[in-house]
Amino acid sequence: MDSGKILCFGELLLHFAPDAGGNWLGEQSLKIFVGGAEYNVASALAQWNHPVKLLSALPENFVGKQLEAQLQRKKIEILAEKSTGRIGTFYLSSDGDMQHAQVIYDRSPSVFTASEFSSFSPDEVFRDVRWLHISTITPALSEKAYLKCLELMKEAAARNISVSLDLNYRAALWQDRNPSERILRLMPYVNVLMGNIWSIQQFLEIPVTFELDGTFDDKNLLKQAGQSAREIQKAYPDVKMVANTFRFTQGEEVNYYATLYTDRELLVSGSYHSEKVKERVGSGDSFMAALIHGIIKGNPAQQILEDATKVAFRKLFVEGDTINETINIEQL
């Protein structure tokens, strides 16, 4: 892989995953995964042999030391703001969904939300970096985190470093604030954007105008994906790619596909179906990682889209927040 590093900025989290039936209470045992949107992206890219750097925060205690050792085992370089305090957490069973009421956040105060992000100079942060990735979860966490996102994206643009942004919308994190006020200020520095037509509406105030019937095979979804992407590029010409993922779940059943708008053309992936999924967390993050991977490799746009869609769908059958060795992007 290219020697240029991929820098991800975001909160490292512990994901507590109680079983939906409540058996963990009697067994006095609880599954715990390491997670966080940007960490999930970094983990996948590191697994695919990209040099990766994570800018985050860790507590100065044995938990922080163990997490740092885990990152080193995964070959992720860590620039950690260190302070007394605790790591952020969230609670979600494997059959729950991050976008709905099943998730319980416990991430404020944490070492990340309390951080000043002043330990490292821009030269230290961006040394050997060719790509910066952030999700819209991070600017929702604190004013300092938001300002750091803005600072990093401005600096990356000044250094001609590619910038990607994942439009993750988590209503519980914005707490009745208007998210578009912050995210619109980040958009001038973005080159690759991922989300869906609804998060684009939420963050970028580009409305869904086509009438949708709520089914995954509604052709108006594609029309809207193209229209939203064109509106984005009209407002922000430095955005070269806009990816939309479409995941429709009904009970345990899932239908999944994605689109990629680039060079004034809307590309559509193959579609995937399963009667049941094992894990709903981290699929979008794995899509983002695959998107970055394909762009850095210089793959054709249709291949980038197909690979990202396959990776994201396969992640639905991998327990935990990150992909594992069963998902090799070079052998899909």
C-alpha positions in Angstrom: 0.0 0.0 0.0 1.0 3.6 -0.4 3.1 5.0 2.5 0.9 8.0 3.1 -1.1 7.6 6.3 -4.9 7.8 6.8 -5.7 10.0 9.8 -9.0 9.4 11.7 -10.2 11.8 14.4 -12.8 10.6 16.8 -13.8 9.1 20.2 -12.7 5.6 21.1 -15.6 3.8 22.9 -16.5 0.7 24.8 -19.6 -1.0 23.5 -21.5 -3.0 26.1 -23.7 -5.5 24.3 -26.2 -7.1 26.7 -28.3 -9.9 25.1 -31.8 -8.8 24.3 -33.3 -11.4 26.5 -31.6 -10.2 29.7 -29.7 -13.4 30.3 -26.6 -11.4 31.1 -28.0 -10.5 34.4 -28.3 -14.1 35.6 -25.0 -15.1 34.0 -23.2 -12.0 35.3 -21.4 -11.7 32.0 -21.5 -9.0 29.4 -20.0 -8.8 25.9 -17.8 -5.8 25.4 -16.4 -4.5 22.1 -14.1 -1.6 21.2 -15.9 0.8 18.9 -16.4 4.4 17.7 -17.1 5.4 14.1 -13.7 6.6 13.2 -11.9 3.8 15.1 -14.1 1.3 13.1 -12.9 2.8 9.9 -9.2 2.9 11.1 -9.4 -0.7 12.2 -10.6 -2.0 8.8 -8.0 0.0 6.9 -5.3 -1.2 9.1 -6.4 -4.8 8.6 -6.1 -4.2 4.8 -2.5 -3.0 5.4 -3.0 0.7 5.1 -0.9 2.8 7.4 -3.3 4.4 9.8 -3.2 7.1 12.5 -5.9 7.7 15.1 -6.2 11.1 16.9 -8.3 10.5 20.0 -8.2 10.6 23.8 -7.4 8.0 26.4 -7.7 7.9 30.2 -4.5 7.7 32.3 -5.3 4.4 33.9 -5.0 0.7 33.2 -8.0 0.7 30.8 -6.3 3.4 28.7 -3.0 1.5 28.7 -4.8 -1.7 27.6 -6.6 0.1 24.8 -3.4 1.7 23.6 -1.8 -1.8 23.5 -4.8 -3.1 21.5 -4.4 -0.3 19.0 -0.7 -1.1 18.7 -1.5 -4.8 18.1 -3.8 -3.7 15.3 -0.9 -1.5 13.8 -2.9 1.7 14.4 -0.6 4.6 15.4 -2.3 6.4 18.2 -2.0 10.1 19.1 -3.8 10.2 22.4 -4.8 13.2 24.5 -4.3 11.7 28.0 -6.1 12.9 31.2 -7.8 11.6 34.3 -11.3 10.5 33.6 -13.0 7.6 31.8 -13.6 6.2 28.4 -17.0 6.9 26.8 -19.4 3.9 26.5 -22.7 2.9 24.9 -25.1 0.1 25.5 -26.7 -1.8 22.5 -27.6 -5.4 22.0 -26.5 -7.0 18.7 -30.1 -7.0 17.4 -30.5 -3.2 18.2 -29.9 -0.3 15.8 -27.7 2.7 16.4 -30.1 5.0 14.7 -33.1 4.2 16.9 -34.1 4.2 20.6 -32.3 0.9 21.4 -28.9 2.6 21.9 -28.1 4.1 25.3 -25.1 6.6 25.3 -22.9 7.2 28.3 -20.2 9.3 26.8 -20.3 12.6 28.6 -18.3 13.5 30.5 -15.4 11.4 29.1 -11.8 12.0 28.4 -12.7 12.8 24.8 -15.6 15.2 25.5 -13.5 17.0 28.1 -10.4 17.2 26.0 -8.8 20.5 24.8 -7.0 18.6 21.9 -3.9 20.7 22.4 -1.2 18.1 23.0 0.0 17.7 19.4 1.0 20.4 16.8 -0.4 20.3 13.3 3.0 19.1 12.0 2.8 16.1 14.4 -0.8 15.3 13.5 -0.3 15.5 9.8 3.2 14.0 9.5 3.1 11.6 6.5 -0.7 11.9 6.2 -2.4 11.7 2.8 -6.1 11.4 4.0 -8.2 12.7 6.8 -11.5 11.0 7.9 -14.1 12.3 10.3 -17.7 11.5 10.9 -20.5 13.9 12.0 -20.7 12.1 15.3 -17.5 13.8 16.5 -18.6 17.5 16.2 -21.8 16.6 18.1 -19.8 15.6 21.2 -18.4 18.9 22.4 -17.7 22.4 21.3 -13.9 21.7 21.5 -14.4 18.5 19.4 -16.3 20.5 16.8 -13.7 23.2 16.6 -11.0 20.6 16.3 -12.9 19.0 13.4 -13.0 22.4 11.7 -9.3 23.1 12.4 -8.2 19.7 11.1 -10.3 19.9 7.9 -9.0 23.4 7.1 -5.4 22.3 7.7 -5.9 19.2 5.6 -7.2 21.3 2.7 -4.3 23.7 3.0 -1.9 20.7 2.8 -3.7 19.2 -0.2 -4.8 16.2 1.9 -8.0 14.4 0.9 -10.9 14.8 3.4 -13.8 12.4 3.8 -16.9 12.9 5.9 -19.5 10.4 7.0 -22.9 11.9 7.6 -23.8 9.8 10.6 -26.8 11.2 12.3 -27.5 10.3 15.9 -30.4 12.3 17.3 -29.5 11.5 20.9 -26.1 13.2 20.5 -27.4 16.5 19.1 -29.9 17.0 22.0 -32.3 19.3 20.2 -29.5 21.4 18.6 -29.6 22.1 14.8 -26.9 19.9 13.4 -26.7 21.7 10.0 -25.3 24.8 11.6 -22.1 23.0 12.4 -21.9 20.5 9.5 -22.4 23.2 6.8 -19.3 24.9 8.0 -17.3 21.7 7.5 -18.5 21.1 4.0 -16.2 23.4 2.0 -13.2 21.2 3.0 -14.8 17.8 2.0 -13.8 15.8 -1.0 -15.6 12.5 -0.4 -19.0 12.4 1.3 -20.9 9.3 2.5 -24.4 9.2 4.0 -27.9 8.7 2.6 -30.6 11.0 1.2 -32.1 11.4 4.7 -28.9 12.4 6.5 -28.1 14.7 3.6 -31.5 16.4 4.2 -30.8 16.5 8.0 -27.3 17.9 7.8 -27.1 19.8 4.5 -30.7 21.1 4.2 -31.1 19.5 0.8 -34.6 18.2 0.9 -36.0 14.8 -0.2 -38.5 16.0 -2.9 -39.4 12.8 -4.6 -42.4 10.9 -3.3 -41.1 7.6 -1.7 -43.1 4.5 -1.0 -40.9 3.1 1.8 -39.7 0.0 -0.2 -36.1 -0.8 -1.1 -37.0 -1.2 -4.9 -38.5 2.3 -5.2 -36.9 3.9 -8.3 -37.4 7.3 -6.8 -34.7 6.5 -4.3 -32.2 6.5 -7.2 -33.6 9.7 -8.6 -33.3 11.4 -5.2 -29.7 10.1 -4.7 -28.7 11.7 -8.0 -30.5 14.9 -7.3 -29.1 15.3 -3.8 -25.6 14.6 -5.1 -25.9 17.2 -7.9 -27.1 19.8 -5.3 -24.1 19.0 -3.1 -21.6 19.4 -5.9 -23.2 22.6 -7.1 -22.8 24.1 -3.6 -19.4 22.4 -2.8 -17.5 21.7 -6.0 -14.6 20.2 -4.2 -16.8 17.2 -3.3 -15.8 14.7 -6.0 -17.7 11.7 -4.8 -21.1 11.3 -3.0 -22.0 7.8 -1.7 -25.4 6.8 -0.5 -26.2 3.6 1.3 -29.7 2.1 1.5 -30.4 -0.5 4.2 -34.0 -1.5 4.6 -34.8 -3.7 7.5 -38.1 -5.3 8.5 -37.8 -7.4 11.6 -34.7 -9.6 11.0 -34.9 -9.2 7.2 -32.6 -6.8 5.4 -32.2 -5.5 1.8 -29.0 -3.5 1.0 -27.5 -1.6 -1.8 -25.6 1.7 -2.5 -25.0 4.4 -5.0 -21.9 6.5 -5.9 -22.2 9.8 -7.7 -18.9 10.8 -9.5 -18.0 12.5 -12.8 -21.7 13.5 -13.2 -22.9 9.9 -13.2 -24.9 8.0 -10.7 -23.5 4.5 -10.3 -25.7 1.8 -8.6 -24.4 -1.3 -6.9 -25.8 -4.8 -6.9 -28.4 -5.4 -4.2 -28.2 -7.9 -1.4 -30.8 -9.7 0.8 -30.8 -11.8 3.9 -33.6 -13.2 6.1 -31.5 -12.5 9.2 -28.5 -10.4 10.3 -26.1 -11.0 13.1 -24.9 -7.4 13.8 -26.2 -4.0 12.9 -23.3 -1.9 14.2 -20.4 -0.9 12.0 -21.7 -1.7 8.6 -21.6 2.0 7.4 -18.1 2.4 8.9 -16.8 -0.6 6.9 -18.4 0.9 3.7 -16.5 4.1 4.4 -13.2 2.2 4.9 -13.7 0.3 1.7 -14.5 3.5 -0.2 -11.2 5.1 1.1 -9.3 1.9 0.2 -10.6 1.8 -3.4 -10.0 5.5 -4.0 -6.4 5.3 -2.7 -5.8 2.2 -4.8 -7.1 4.0 -7.9 -9.7 1.4 -8.6 -12.5 2.1 -11.2 -15.5 3.9 -9.6 -17.9 1.0 -10.2 -15.5 -1.4 -8.5 -15.0 0.9 -5.6 -18.8 1.0 -5.1 -19.3 -2.8 -5.5 -16.5 -3.6 -3.1 -17.7 -1.1 -0.5 -21.3 -2.5 -0.8 -20.1 -6.1 -0.4 -17.9 -5.3 2.6 -20.8 -3.4 4.3 -23.2 -6.2 3.7 -20.8 -8.9 5.0 -20.2 -6.8 8.1 -23.9 -7.5 9.0 -22.8 -11.1 9.8 -19.7 -10.2 11.9 -20.3 -9.7 15.6 -18.9 -6.6 17.1 -18.2 -3.1 15.9 -15.3 -3.8 13.4 -14.7 -6.2 10.6 -12.6 -9.3 11.2 -10.2 -11.4 9.1 -13.2 -13.0 7.3 -13.6 -9.8 5.3 -10.6 -9.4 2.9 -11.4 -6.6 0.5 -8.9 -8.1 -2.1 -10.8 -11.4 -2.0 -14.5 -10.6 -2.1 
